């Protein structure tokens, strides 16, 4: 892959936000009540 360190960091950050969002949605669908909602995974990173 021809990614710079900056691009790789952005991909990792975006994936982390998506995983946190997905876990929150799955727990809510299973009947859980999380303390707070996660950050929007589509937010502007810069």
PDB file with one MODEL, atoms N, CA, C and O in Angstrom:
MODEL        1
ATOM      1  N   UNK A   1       0.839  -1.180   0.000  1.00  0.00           N
ATOM      2  CA  UNK A   1       0.000   0.000   0.000  1.00  0.00           C
ATOM      3  C   UNK A   1       0.887   1.247   0.000  1.00  0.00           C
ATOM      4  O   UNK A   1       1.962   1.269   0.598  1.00  0.00           O
ATOM      5  N   UNK A   2       0.419   2.246  -0.665  1.00  0.00           N
ATOM      6  CA  UNK A   2       1.176   3.499  -0.762  1.00  0.00           C
ATOM      7  C   UNK A   2       0.534   4.586   0.096  1.00  0.00           C
ATOM      8  O   UNK A   2       0.156   5.642  -0.412  1.00  0.00           O
ATOM      9  N   UNK A   3       0.414   4.329   1.383  1.00  0.00           N
ATOM     10  CA  UNK A   3      -0.169   5.302   2.293  1.00  0.00           C
ATOM     11  C   UNK A   3       0.921   6.019   3.067  1.00  0.00           C
ATOM     12  O   UNK A   3       1.946   5.436   3.421  1.00  0.00           O
ATOM     13  N   UNK A   4       0.678   7.288   3.320  1.00  0.00           N
ATOM     14  CA  UNK A   4       1.581   8.019   4.199  1.00  0.00           C
ATOM     15  C   UNK A   4       1.172   7.732   5.645  1.00  0.00           C
ATOM     16  O   UNK A   4       0.098   7.183   5.890  1.00  0.00           O
ATOM     17  N   UNK A   5       2.007   8.094   6.577  1.00  0.00           N
ATOM     18  CA  UNK A   5       1.669   7.908   7.983  1.00  0.00           C
ATOM     19  C   UNK A   5       0.413   8.700   8.357  1.00  0.00           C
ATOM     20  O   UNK A   5      -0.391   8.251   9.174  1.00  0.00           O
ATOM     21  N   UNK A   6       0.256   9.857   7.767  1.00  0.00           N
ATOM     22  CA  UNK A   6      -0.915  10.698   8.019  1.00  0.00           C
ATOM     23  C   UNK A   6      -2.186   9.989   7.561  1.00  0.00           C
ATOM     24  O   UNK A   6      -3.178   9.971   8.290  1.00  0.00           O
ATOM     25  N   UNK A   7      -2.171   9.408   6.364  1.00  0.00           N
ATOM     26  CA  UNK A   7      -3.335   8.699   5.839  1.00  0.00           C
ATOM     27  C   UNK A   7      -3.636   7.454   6.666  1.00  0.00           C
ATOM     28  O   UNK A   7      -4.798   7.148   6.937  1.00  0.00           O
ATOM     29  N   UNK A   8      -2.607   6.751   7.059  1.00  0.00           N
ATOM     30  CA  UNK A   8      -2.790   5.557   7.875  1.00  0.00           C
ATOM     31  C   UNK A   8      -3.406   5.909   9.224  1.00  0.00           C
ATOM     32  O   UNK A   8      -4.299   5.206   9.697  1.00  0.00           O
ATOM     33  N   UNK A   9      -2.943   6.983   9.844  1.00  0.00           N
ATOM     34  CA  UNK A   9      -3.515   7.434  11.110  1.00  0.00           C
ATOM     35  C   UNK A   9      -4.992   7.780  10.936  1.00  0.00           C
ATOM     36  O   UNK A   9      -5.810   7.425  11.785  1.00  0.00           O
ATOM     37  N   UNK A  10      -5.343   8.462   9.858  1.00  0.00           N
ATOM     38  CA  UNK A  10      -6.743   8.806   9.601  1.00  0.00           C
ATOM     39  C   UNK A  10      -7.605   7.560   9.448  1.00  0.00           C
ATOM     40  O   UNK A  10      -8.714   7.510   9.979  1.00  0.00           O
ATOM     41  N   UNK A  11      -7.112   6.555   8.730  1.00  0.00           N
ATOM     42  CA  UNK A  11      -7.863   5.319   8.559  1.00  0.00           C
ATOM     43  C   UNK A  11      -8.078   4.603   9.892  1.00  0.00           C
ATOM     44  O   UNK A  11      -9.166   4.095  10.163  1.00  0.00           O
ATOM     45  N   UNK A  12      -7.048   4.569  10.709  1.00  0.00           N
ATOM     46  CA  UNK A  12      -7.165   3.921  12.016  1.00  0.00           C
ATOM     47  C   UNK A  12      -8.141   4.684  12.905  1.00  0.00           C
ATOM     48  O   UNK A  12      -8.955   4.074  13.598  1.00  0.00           O
ATOM     49  N   UNK A  13      -8.065   5.993  12.891  1.00  0.00           N
ATOM     50  CA  UNK A  13      -8.969   6.818  13.696  1.00  0.00           C
ATOM     51  C   UNK A  13     -10.416   6.636  13.249  1.00  0.00           C
ATOM     52  O   UNK A  13     -11.306   6.488  14.087  1.00  0.00           O
ATOM     53  N   UNK A  14     -10.660   6.646  11.953  1.00  0.00           N
ATOM     54  CA  UNK A  14     -12.011   6.468  11.419  1.00  0.00           C
ATOM     55  C   UNK A  14     -12.557   5.088  11.779  1.00  0.00           C
ATOM     56  O   UNK A  14     -13.722   4.960  12.158  1.00  0.00           O
ATOM     57  N   UNK A  15     -11.726   4.061  11.662  1.00  0.00           N
ATOM     58  CA  UNK A  15     -12.149   2.700  11.995  1.00  0.00           C
ATOM     59  C   UNK A  15     -12.478   2.586  13.484  1.00  0.00           C
ATOM     60  O   UNK A  15     -13.452   1.931  13.857  1.00  0.00           O
ATOM     61  N   UNK A  16     -11.681   3.211  14.321  1.00  0.00           N
ATOM     62  CA  UNK A  16     -11.934   3.200  15.758  1.00  0.00           C
ATOM     63  C   UNK A  16     -13.274   3.857  16.089  1.00  0.00           C
ATOM     64  O   UNK A  16     -14.042   3.336  16.898  1.00  0.00           O
ATOM     65  N   UNK A  17     -13.549   4.990  15.468  1.00  0.00           N
ATOM     66  CA  UNK A  17     -14.833   5.667  15.688  1.00  0.00           C
ATOM     67  C   UNK A  17     -15.992   4.797  15.230  1.00  0.00           C
ATOM     68  O   UNK A  17     -17.027   4.740  15.894  1.00  0.00           O
ATOM     69  N   UNK A  18     -15.826   4.112  14.088  1.00  0.00           N
ATOM     70  CA  UNK A  18     -16.887   3.259  13.568  1.00  0.00           C
ATOM     71  C   UNK A  18     -17.149   2.080  14.502  1.00  0.00           C
ATOM     72  O   UNK A  18     -18.303   1.736  14.761  1.00  0.00           O
ATOM     73  N   UNK A  19     -16.089   1.464  15.004  1.00  0.00           N
ATOM     74  CA  UNK A  19     -16.253   0.320  15.911  1.00  0.00           C
ATOM     75  C   UNK A  19     -16.977   0.747  17.184  1.00  0.00           C
ATOM     76  O   UNK A  19     -17.873   0.043  17.649  1.00  0.00           O
ATOM     77  N   UNK A  20     -16.602   1.885  17.749  1.00  0.00           N
ATOM     78  CA  UNK A  20     -17.282   2.385  18.955  1.00  0.00           C
ATOM     79  C   UNK A  20     -18.753   2.650  18.689  1.00  0.00           C
ATOM     80  O   UNK A  20     -19.599   2.331  19.525  1.00  0.00           O
ATOM     81  N   UNK A  21     -19.072   3.231  17.534  1.00  0.00           N
ATOM     82  CA  UNK A  21     -20.456   3.512  17.160  1.00  0.00           C
ATOM     83  C   UNK A  21     -21.227   2.209  16.981  1.00  0.00           C
ATOM     84  O   UNK A  21     -22.359   2.090  17.451  1.00  0.00           O
ATOM     85  N   UNK A  22     -20.629   1.236  16.310  1.00  0.00           N
ATOM     86  CA  UNK A  22     -21.280  -0.042  16.043  1.00  0.00           C
ATOM     87  C   UNK A  22     -21.569  -0.808  17.337  1.00  0.00           C
ATOM     88  O   UNK A  22     -22.653  -1.371  17.492  1.00  0.00           O
ATOM     89  N   UNK A  23     -20.620  -0.830  18.252  1.00  0.00           N
ATOM     90  CA  UNK A  23     -20.828  -1.510  19.535  1.00  0.00           C
ATOM     91  C   UNK A  23     -21.954  -0.843  20.311  1.00  0.00           C
ATOM     92  O   UNK A  23     -22.761  -1.528  20.940  1.00  0.00           O
ATOM     93  N   UNK A  24     -22.019   0.487  20.273  1.00  0.00           N
ATOM     94  CA  UNK A  24     -23.085   1.215  20.964  1.00  0.00           C
ATOM     95  C   UNK A  24     -24.455   0.857  20.383  1.00  0.00           C
ATOM     96  O   UNK A  24     -25.395   0.591  21.132  1.00  0.00           O
ATOM     97  N   UNK A  25     -24.569   0.849  19.059  1.00  0.00           N
ATOM     98  CA  UNK A  25     -25.847   0.519  18.416  1.00  0.00           C
ATOM     99  C   UNK A  25     -26.257  -0.911  18.740  1.00  0.00           C
ATOM    100  O   UNK A  25     -27.420  -1.168  19.050  1.00  0.00           O
ATOM    101  N   UNK A  26     -25.310  -1.842  18.671  1.00  0.00           N
ATOM    102  CA  UNK A  26     -25.626  -3.250  18.964  1.00  0.00           C
ATOM    103  C   UNK A  26     -26.076  -3.427  20.410  1.00  0.00           C
ATOM    104  O   UNK A  26     -26.998  -4.197  20.680  1.00  0.00           O
ATOM    105  N   UNK A  27     -25.442  -2.729  21.334  1.00  0.00           N
ATOM    106  CA  UNK A  27     -25.839  -2.859  22.738  1.00  0.00           C
ATOM    107  C   UNK A  27     -27.224  -2.259  22.972  1.00  0.00           C
ATOM    108  O   UNK A  27     -28.000  -2.787  23.768  1.00  0.00           O
ATOM    109  N   UNK A  28     -27.537  -1.167  22.288  1.00  0.00           N
ATOM    110  CA  UNK A  28     -28.874  -0.586  22.416  1.00  0.00           C
ATOM    111  C   UNK A  28     -29.940  -1.510  21.833  1.00  0.00           C
ATOM    112  O   UNK A  28     -31.023  -1.641  22.404  1.00  0.00           O
ATOM    113  N   UNK A  29     -29.645  -2.145  20.713  1.00  0.00           N
ATOM    114  CA  UNK A  29     -30.595  -3.080  20.109  1.00  0.00           C
ATOM    115  C   UNK A  29     -30.798  -4.321  20.970  1.00  0.00           C
ATOM    116  O   UNK A  29     -31.853  -4.952  20.907  1.00  0.00           O
ATOM    117  N   UNK A  30     -29.805  -4.672  21.765  1.00  0.00           N
ATOM    118  CA  UNK A  30     -29.912  -5.826  22.651  1.00  0.00           C
ATOM    119  C   UNK A  30     -30.563  -5.464  23.986  1.00  0.00           C
ATOM    120  O   UNK A  30     -30.722  -6.324  24.853  1.00  0.00           O
ATOM    121  N   UNK A  31     -30.938  -4.196  24.153  1.00  0.00           N
ATOM    122  CA  UNK A  31     -31.628  -3.781  25.369  1.00  0.00           C
ATOM    123  C   UNK A  31     -30.761  -3.061  26.375  1.00  0.00           C
ATOM    124  O   UNK A  31     -31.230  -2.743  27.468  1.00  0.00           O
ATOM    125  N   UNK A  32     -29.525  -2.797  26.047  1.00  0.00           N
ATOM    126  CA  UNK A  32     -28.631  -2.096  26.957  1.00  0.00           C
ATOM    127  C   UNK A  32     -28.904  -0.605  26.972  1.00  0.00           C
ATOM    128  O   UNK A  32     -29.542  -0.063  26.070  1.00  0.00           O
ATOM    129  N   UNK A  33     -28.414   0.043  28.006  1.00  0.00           N
ATOM    130  CA  UNK A  33     -28.574   1.484  28.128  1.00  0.00           C
ATOM    131  C   UNK A  33     -27.213   2.107  28.415  1.00  0.00           C
ATOM    132  O   UNK A  33     -26.850   2.310  29.574  1.00  0.00           O
ATOM    133  N   UNK A  34     -26.455   2.412  27.351  1.00  0.00           N
ATOM    134  CA  UNK A  34     -25.130   3.021  27.554  1.00  0.00           C
ATOM    135  C   UNK A  34     -25.221   4.376  28.250  1.00  0.00           C
ATOM    136  O   UNK A  34     -26.226   5.077  28.138  1.00  0.00           O
ATOM    137  N   UNK A  35     -24.163   4.733  28.968  1.00  0.00           N
ATOM    138  CA  UNK A  35     -24.123   5.994  29.709  1.00  0.00           C
ATOM    139  C   UNK A  35     -24.121   7.205  28.786  1.00  0.00           C
ATOM    140  O   UNK A  35     -24.781   8.205  29.068  1.00  0.00           O
ATOM    141  N   UNK A  36     -23.393   7.118  27.699  1.00  0.00           N
ATOM    142  CA  UNK A  36     -23.316   8.246  26.766  1.00  0.00           C
ATOM    143  C   UNK A  36     -23.285   7.711  25.342  1.00  0.00           C
ATOM    144  O   UNK A  36     -22.959   6.547  25.112  1.00  0.00           O
ATOM    145  N   UNK A  37     -23.624   8.561  24.400  1.00  0.00           N
ATOM    146  CA  UNK A  37     -23.569   8.119  23.012  1.00  0.00           C
ATOM    147  C   UNK A  37     -22.166   8.359  22.457  1.00  0.00           C
ATOM    148  O   UNK A  37     -21.483   9.292  22.880  1.00  0.00           O
ATOM    149  N   UNK A  38     -21.739   7.531  21.523  1.00  0.00           N
ATOM    150  CA  UNK A  38     -20.390   7.674  20.974  1.00  0.00           C
ATOM    151  C   UNK A  38     -20.312   8.841  19.999  1.00  0.00           C
ATOM    152  O   UNK A  38     -21.331   9.362  19.547  1.00  0.00           O
ATOM    153  N   UNK A  39     -19.081   9.241  19.685  1.00  0.00           N
ATOM    154  CA  UNK A  39     -18.884  10.277  18.672  1.00  0.00           C
ATOM    155  C   UNK A  39     -19.378   9.763  17.319  1.00  0.00           C
ATOM    156  O   UNK A  39     -19.327   8.566  17.038  1.00  0.00           O
ATOM    157  N   UNK A  40     -19.849  10.679  16.502  1.00  0.00           N
ATOM    158  CA  UNK A  40     -20.273  10.323  15.158  1.00  0.00           C
ATOM    159  C   UNK A  40     -19.063   9.864  14.359  1.00  0.00           C
ATOM    160  O   UNK A  40     -18.062  10.577  14.285  1.00  0.00           O
ATOM    161  N   UNK A  41     -19.145   8.688  13.766  1.00  0.00           N
ATOM    162  CA  UNK A  41     -17.985   8.158  13.052  1.00  0.00           C
ATOM    163  C   UNK A  41     -17.745   8.849  11.724  1.00  0.00           C
ATOM    164  O   UNK A  41     -16.701   8.643  11.106  1.00  0.00           O
ATOM    165  N   UNK A  42     -18.688   9.666  11.269  1.00  0.00           N
ATOM    166  CA  UNK A  42     -18.523  10.414  10.023  1.00  0.00           C
ATOM    167  C   UNK A  42     -18.104  11.860  10.280  1.00  0.00           C
ATOM    168  O   UNK A  42     -18.116  12.679   9.360  1.00  0.00           O
ATOM    169  N   UNK A  43     -17.732  12.184  11.521  1.00  0.00           N
ATOM    170  CA  UNK A  43     -17.343  13.558  11.834  1.00  0.00           C
ATOM    171  C   UNK A  43     -16.073  13.942  11.092  1.00  0.00           C
ATOM    172  O   UNK A  43     -15.318  13.084  10.634  1.00  0.00           O
ATOM    173  N   UNK A  44     -15.855  15.229  10.985  1.00  0.00           N
ATOM    174  CA  UNK A  44     -14.652  15.751  10.330  1.00  0.00           C
ATOM    175  C   UNK A  44     -13.464  15.509  11.264  1.00  0.00           C
ATOM    176  O   UNK A  44     -13.479  15.957  12.411  1.00  0.00           O
ATOM    177  N   UNK A  45     -12.453  14.815  10.789  1.00  0.00           N
ATOM    178  CA  UNK A  45     -11.298  14.505  11.626  1.00  0.00           C
ATOM    179  C   UNK A  45     -10.295  15.642  11.722  1.00  0.00           C
ATOM    180  O   UNK A  45      -9.420  15.630  12.588  1.00  0.00           O
ATOM    181  N   UNK A  46     -10.415  16.616  10.847  1.00  0.00           N
ATOM    182  CA  UNK A  46      -9.414  17.689  10.818  1.00  0.00           C
ATOM    183  C   UNK A  46     -10.036  19.016  11.129  1.00  0.00           C
ATOM    184  O   UNK A  46      -9.344  20.033  11.150  1.00  0.00           O
TER     185      UNK A  46
ENDMDL
END
